[in-house]
Amino acid sequence: MFSSVLAWFIKGGPCMWPLLLCSVLSISIALERAMYYRKVISPSAFLEKYTALLNQGRGEEAASLAGKTSGFAAEVTRSLPEAELADKDMVETVVYAQADRFIRSLYAHLNFLSLIIGLSPMLGLLGTVTGMMGAFGAMGENLGNTVGITAGLAEALITTVFGLIIAIAGMCLYAWLNGRAQQAENDINQAAELAIAAWNRGRDAA
């Protein structure tokens, strides 16, 4: 099987090398983001439990839950300044700045994956053009040169197919990763609002 894939790759011509690079980069980005999200996205049940505890007036238990939970959403709730820093605007600035920093990190590298999605079909099209040029060149030199004509047509078709495959796979990966990032962004924003509300409630109680 490897030999047949290698043969197809060679027939695809020089444009197959940048397409190979695009495929390796897209897989690498997807794996890096998937592992990163697994590490930094808080469990889906965290905000539900945290909100329920706050609504029941059990702020200490909510803080304890946040301290035991991993991920950005939980960390945002732990980013409140010390109690003596009683300025509401500064508290909101600190919490939202932390949330924004986390959100930006969620979308890191996704723009490169988007670039690969757009670039792959264009590289495939470039291979199609160069392959057709080779086929027409072989026809112009000798109409009986079926080997040259076939090689040019193979290069044209193979690069198009590989470019489309990489783009389609990249779109699926991007949709999945972007969906996870958006959900995590919503959780982080909600956690920031809950943290500030809890701080205000504690200050009013004091």
N, C-alpha and C positions, 0 to 999 in steps of 0.2 A: 504493500500500500504506500509506503514511504517513497519508493522508487517512482510510482505513478504520479504522486503529488509533486515530487521533485521535477519530473518530466514536464508536467503542466506548468510549473513555476518557470522553468527554463524557456518554454515556448512562449511564455507571456512577455518576454523581452525585458528591457531595462526598467520599465515603469513598475515592474513587480517588486523591485527593491524598496522604493518609497512606500508602496502599498504594504509590504511586509512590516516596515517600520511603523506605519499607522496602526496595523493590527496589534503589534506588540505593545505600543503605547496605550492603545485603548484598553487592552486587557490589564495592563499594569495599573492604569488609573482606576479602573473599576475595582480591582482587588485592593488597592490602597485605600480607596474611599469606603469600601465595604468593611474592611477591618477597622478603619477609623471610626465609622458610624457605630459599629458594634461596641467600641470602647467608650464613646462620648455621649451617646444618646441614652437618656434615662429610661428605665422601664415604663411602659405605657400606663401601668397602674399607679405610678408614683403620684402624679398630679391629682388623681381622683382621691387617693387616700389623704394626701396633704391638704386638699381643699376641705374634705370632710372633717378632718381634725380641727382646722381653723374655724370652720362654721360651728363646731361644738365648743369652741372656746378653749381647746386643748393645745395652746400654742407651744408649750414645752415639748409635748409629744410630737407635734408637727416638726419642730426643730430637730428633735432626736431622729425622726424618720429621714429628714433631709441629710443629716450627718451620716447616716448609715447607707444612703443611696448614692450610687455612682452616676456620672453623666452631667451634662451641662445644665439641664433644668434644675436638678438638685443643687448644683453648685451656685446657681444664680440666687437661690433662696438663702444661701450661706454667705452671700457677698455684702450683706448689710454692714455699714460702718458700726463702730462702737457706740454704745448707748449715749455717751456724753456728746456725740455729734448729733445734736438735736435739730439741725436745719433740714427741713423737708426737701427743699430744692437740691441740696447737696446729696441727700440720700438717694433721691430719684436719679440724679446724675451718675452716681456711683453704680447703682444697680443697672441702669439702662446702658451705660458704657460697657459694663461687663457682658450684658446680653448681646449687644451689638458685636463685640469682639468674638463671642462664641458663634454667632450667626455667620459672620464673615468666614470663619474657619470651616464652616459646614460646606460652603460653596466653593472652596478652594479647589483648583484643578478641574472643575467641571467645565470651565470655559475652554480648556484644552481639548476635552472630549468633544465638545461641540464643534471645535475647529476641525478635528479629525473627521467628524461626520460629514461636514461640508467639503472637506478636501479630498476624501477618498473617491467619490464619484468623478470629481474633476481629474484626478490622476488616472482613473480608469478610462475616462474620455480621451485624455492625452495619449494613453496607450492605444486606444482605438484609432486615433488619427495617425499615429506613427506606424501602426500596423497596416492600415489601409494604404499609406504612402509607400510602404515597402512592397505591398502586393501590386499596386499599380506600377511601381518601378520595375518589378520583375516582369510584369506583362509588357511594359514598354520595351524592355531589352529583348525578351524572347517569349512569344505567346505560348511556346511549348514548355516553358519553365514552370511546371506545375508545383515543384517543390518550393520555389520562392513565393509563388502566389499563395500556396497553402500555409506556409509559415507566416506570411503577413496577415492572412485572415485569422489564423489561430491567435496571433498576438493581439489583434483587434478585439476578438471576442473574449479571450481569457481575462484581459485586464478590465474589461467592462464588468464581467461577472464578479471578479474579486473585489473591485471597487464598490459595487452595489452590496455585496455580502458584508463587507466591513462597515459600510454606512448603515445598513439595516440593523446589524448587531449592535453598532454603536448607539443608534437611536433607542433601541430597547434598553440598553444599559443606562443611558442618560435619563430616560423616563423613570426608571426604577430608582436611581440614585437621587435624582432631583425630587422625586416624590418623598423619599425618606428625609431629605434635607428640609423640605417645606414643612413636613409634619413636625420635625424637631424644632424648626424655627417657631412654629405656633406654640409648641410646648414651652420653649424658652421665654417667649413674650408673656405667656400666661403665668409662668413662674415668677417673672419679674413683677407683674402686677400684684400677684398674691403676696410676694415678699414685702412690697411697699405697703399694701393694705394691712398686713400683719404688724409692720413697724408702726404705722399710724395708730392702729388699735392699741398697741402696747404703750405708746406715748400718751394717748388719751387716758388710758387706764391709770397711768402713773400720775 
